[in-house]
């Protein structure tokens, strides 16, 4: 499980840097300041959770079951949260109307919150022993 978690964390981190650079250099003049700010929020949360995955993958005091839950929660959470923000922020640049997927953003946020909750519960269980 550690290898999968570390790979996903690395991919999310790599993509966050690439997407962030693309936004700063190519996207910024093409979208509104509020859309750009939203886009940056998506990049920032993607990077936070990439680092979270790297921590989880490198930390041996977390059960494999908890790592698996966190892996999937963050994987889908970043996809739904950051991915939907990227689509919504660039909505005016494409022929596709992404406004119908706006409901996915809070679902992704909830999945990210749950990943942190699973880590919290794991740490509470460990300190009780």
Secondary structure, DSSP 4 states (H G I P E B T S, - for coil): -HHHHHHHHHHHHHHHHHHHHHIIIIIGGGS-HHHHHHHHHHHHHHHHHHHHHHHHHH-TTS-HHHHHHHHHHHHHHHHHHHHHHHHHHTGGGSSS-GGGGTHHHHHHHHHHHHHHHHHHHHHHHHHH-
